[in-house]
Amino acid sequence: MYTVLIVVYVLVSVGLVGLVLIQHGKGADAGAAFGSGASGTVFGARGSANFLSRTTAWLAVVFFALSLGLAYLVRGQQSATAHSVVDTAPPAAKVELPEVPAAPAPAAPAPVVPKTDAAAVPAAAAPAEPKTEPKIEPKTEPKTDAAPVAASPAATAPASKPAPAAPPK
């Protein structure tokens, strides 16, 4: 029975793929304007869209029903033998590790500084002179012969009043 269902499943899937490929897309109606002659088809004046879409829908329903039926059938066959892969795996062998006594923590040793001769150590290089970037002067606007614009009194007024003079004694 399982083999028969698999054969039907493959035939339905191939038929479903074929029907989907045969159907026209939504942009295929533009060809009718150039004389494609949709009324002369085997399926009548309405075209093949109705027949193909219904057949595709029915084949899709059969495809999903067969998928669920095959899954149920396979699950039923497996439940008689084992429930899981873990159930069929051989038990792991126990390995005993030797017990190692804990070593006492060593005291922090003093840092060892190597002794060197003063002559063996090269002198530090003199620092390089800092690089200075060339000074760029701002561009000034060329002077024109136009008369200067008079400044407003508010612009020439002092920012604050001078302090009053101390009264004579």
C-alpha positions as CSV (number, residue, x, y, z in Angstrom):
1,M,0.0,0.0,0.0
2,Y,2.9,2.3,0.8
3,T,4.4,1.9,-2.7
4,V,1.1,2.6,-4.4
5,L,0.6,5.8,-2.4
6,I,4.2,6.9,-3.3
7,V,3.5,6.3,-7.0
8,V,0.2,8.3,-6.9
9,Y,2.0,11.0,-4.9
10,V,4.7,11.4,-7.5
11,L,2.1,11.4,-10.4
12,V,0.0,14.1,-8.6
13,S,3.1,16.2,-7.9
14,V,4.2,16.0,-11.6
15,G,0.7,16.8,-12.8
16,L,0.5,19.8,-10.4
17,V,3.8,21.2,-11.7
18,G,2.7,20.7,-15.3
19,L,-0.7,22.5,-14.7
20,V,1.0,25.5,-13.0
21,L,3.4,25.8,-15.9
22,I,0.6,25.6,-18.5
23,Q,-1.4,28.4,-17.0
24,H,-1.2,31.9,-18.4
25,G,0.0,34.8,-16.1
26,K,-2.1,37.9,-15.5
27,G,-0.1,39.8,-18.2
28,A,-1.0,37.2,-20.9
29,D,-4.3,39.0,-21.7
30,A,-2.4,41.7,-23.5
31,G,-1.7,39.2,-26.3
32,A,-5.4,39.2,-27.2
33,A,-5.2,42.7,-28.5
34,F,-2.8,41.5,-31.2
35,G,-5.1,38.8,-32.5
36,S,-4.3,35.7,-30.4
37,G,-7.9,34.5,-30.8
38,A,-9.0,33.3,-27.4
39,S,-12.4,32.3,-28.6
40,G,-11.1,29.5,-30.7
41,T,-9.7,27.4,-27.8
42,V,-10.7,23.9,-26.9
43,F,-12.2,25.1,-23.6
44,G,-14.6,27.7,-25.1
45,A,-14.8,31.5,-25.3
46,R,-14.0,32.0,-21.6
47,G,-10.6,30.3,-22.2
48,S,-8.8,27.7,-20.1
49,A,-8.4,29.7,-17.0
50,N,-11.5,28.3,-15.2
51,F,-10.7,24.7,-16.0
52,L,-7.0,24.9,-15.3
53,S,-7.4,26.8,-12.0
54,R,-10.0,24.3,-10.7
55,T,-7.9,21.3,-11.7
56,T,-4.9,22.8,-10.0
57,A,-6.9,23.4,-6.8
58,W,-8.1,19.8,-6.8
59,L,-4.6,18.4,-7.4
60,A,-3.3,20.6,-4.6
61,V,-5.9,19.2,-2.2
62,V,-5.0,15.6,-3.3
63,F,-1.3,16.4,-2.9
64,F,-1.7,17.7,0.7
65,A,-4.0,14.8,1.6
66,L,-1.5,12.3,0.3
67,S,1.3,14.1,2.3
68,L,-0.7,13.8,5.5
69,G,-1.6,10.2,4.8
70,L,1.9,9.1,4.1
71,A,3.2,10.9,7.2
72,Y,0.6,9.1,9.3
73,L,1.4,5.7,7.6
74,V,5.1,6.1,8.2
75,R,4.6,7.2,11.8
76,G,2.4,4.2,12.4
77,Q,5.1,1.8,11.1
78,Q,7.8,3.4,13.3
79,S,5.7,3.3,16.5
80,A,5.7,-0.5,16.4
81,T,9.4,-0.8,16.5
82,A,10.9,2.2,18.3
83,H,9.8,5.7,19.4
84,S,13.1,7.5,19.0
85,V,16.6,7.2,17.7
86,V,17.8,7.6,21.3
87,D,15.9,4.4,22.3
88,T,17.7,2.4,19.7
89,A,21.2,3.7,20.5
90,P,23.4,1.3,22.5
91,P,24.2,2.5,26.1
92,A,27.4,4.4,26.5
93,A,30.2,2.7,28.4
94,K,31.1,4.2,31.7
95,V,34.6,5.4,32.0
96,E,36.1,6.0,35.4
97,L,38.6,8.7,35.6
98,P,41.5,8.4,38.1
99,E,41.2,10.7,41.1
100,V,44.0,13.3,41.2
101,P,44.8,15.0,44.5
102,A,44.5,18.7,44.4
103,A,47.9,20.4,44.4
104,P,48.4,23.3,46.8
105,A,48.5,26.7,45.2
106,P,52.1,28.0,44.8
107,A,53.0,31.2,46.5
108,A,53.5,34.1,44.1
109,P,57.2,34.3,43.3
110,A,59.0,37.6,43.3
111,P,59.4,39.0,39.8
112,V,62.8,38.3,38.3
113,V,64.4,41.3,36.7
114,P,67.4,40.5,34.5
115,K,70.5,42.3,35.3
116,T,72.1,44.3,32.4
117,D,75.0,46.5,32.0
118,A,74.4,50.2,31.5
119,A,76.6,50.1,28.5
120,A,74.5,47.3,26.9
121,V,71.3,49.4,27.0
122,P,71.1,51.8,24.1
123,A,70.4,55.4,24.8
124,A,66.9,56.6,24.1
125,A,66.6,58.3,20.8
126,A,66.1,62.0,20.9
127,P,62.5,63.0,20.1
128,A,61.9,64.2,16.6
129,E,61.1,67.8,16.2
130,P,57.4,68.3,16.0
131,K,56.1,68.8,12.5
132,T,54.6,72.2,11.9
133,E,52.0,72.8,9.3
134,P,52.4,75.7,7.0
135,K,50.5,78.7,8.1
136,I,47.7,79.6,5.7
137,E,46.6,83.2,5.8
138,P,43.0,84.0,5.1
139,K,42.1,85.6,1.9
140,T,41.0,89.2,2.0
141,E,38.4,90.7,-0.3
142,P,39.8,93.2,-2.7
143,K,39.1,96.8,-1.9
144,T,36.6,98.6,-4.0
145,D,36.2,102.3,-4.7
146,A,32.5,102.3,-3.6
147,A,31.5,104.6,-0.8
148,P,31.3,103.0,2.7
149,V,27.9,102.3,4.0
150,A,27.0,104.4,7.0
151,A,26.7,102.4,10.2
152,S,23.6,102.7,12.2
153,P,23.8,104.5,15.6
154,A,23.0,101.3,17.4
155,A,26.1,99.7,16.0
156,T,28.4,102.6,17.0
157,A,27.0,103.2,20.5
158,P,29.0,101.9,23.4
159,A,27.9,98.6,24.8
160,S,27.4,99.9,28.3
161,K,27.2,103.3,30.0
162,P,30.4,104.5,31.7
163,A,30.4,104.5,35.5
164,P,29.3,107.8,37.0
165,A,32.1,109.9,38.4
166,A,32.5,110.1,42.1
167,P,31.0,113.2,43.7
168,P,33.6,115.8,44.9
169,K,34.3,115.8,48.6
